[in-house]
Amino acid sequence: MVQLESRRRSIVKALTWRIFATFVTMSVVYVFTRELVLSAGIGLADTTIKIFFYYSHERLWERIQFGRKKVKEDYTI
């Protein structure tokens, strides 16, 4: 039996990953600086910047044909 992942599950996974990754970034900055406000600022900036670049990366790859297979449709409307 093939189980497909729901959109809701994908969104929750993406959000929980981003929260976890932000916490890791903030923790690393805090270990080096011992400044909580600086750590939080860098963590939030990191998240904002990475969301923008991830979106841009996805849109760029949408234009690239590398690795795509053309599949003949089984039906017509």
C-alpha positions in Angstrom: 0.0 0.0 0.0 1.4 3.4 -1.0 0.8 6.2 1.5 1.0 9.8 0.2 1.9 12.6 2.5 -0.8 15.2 3.0 -0.3 18.9 2.5 -1.0 19.5 6.1 1.7 17.1 7.2 4.2 18.7 4.8 3.4 22.2 6.1 3.7 21.0 9.8 7.0 19.3 9.0 8.4 22.4 7.3 7.4 24.7 10.1 8.7 22.4 12.9 12.0 22.1 10.9 12.3 25.9 10.5 11.7 26.3 14.3 14.3 23.7 15.1 16.8 25.2 12.7 16.3 28.7 14.1 16.9 27.4 17.6 20.1 25.7 16.5 21.3 29.0 14.9 20.5 31.0 17.9 22.2 28.5 20.2 25.4 28.5 18.2 25.5 32.3 18.2 24.8 32.4 21.9 27.6 29.9 22.7 30.1 32.2 20.9 28.7 35.6 22.1 26.8 35.0 25.3 24.3 37.7 24.1 20.7 36.6 24.0 19.4 39.6 22.1 22.1 39.3 19.4 21.4 35.5 19.2 17.6 36.1 18.7 18.2 38.8 16.1 20.6 36.6 14.1 18.2 33.7 14.4 15.3 35.7 13.1 17.4 37.3 10.3 18.7 33.9 9.3 15.2 32.4 9.1 13.9 35.4 7.0 16.8 35.3 4.6 16.7 31.5 4.2 13.0 31.5 3.5 13.5 34.1 0.7 16.5 32.2 -0.8 14.7 28.8 -0.6 11.7 30.2 -2.5 14.0 31.7 -5.1 15.9 28.5 -5.4 12.7 26.5 -5.9 11.4 28.9 -8.6 14.8 28.7 -10.4 14.7 24.9 -10.4 11.1 25.0 -11.8 12.6 26.4 -15.0 15.4 23.8 -15.3 14.5 20.6 -17.2 17.4 18.5 -15.8 16.2 15.2 -14.3 12.6 15.5 -15.4 10.8 12.8 -17.3 8.1 13.5 -19.8 5.1 11.3 -19.1 2.3 10.7 -21.5 -1.1 11.5 -19.9 -3.4 8.5 -19.5 -6.5 10.6 -20.0 -7.8 13.8 -21.7 -10.4 16.2 -20.6 
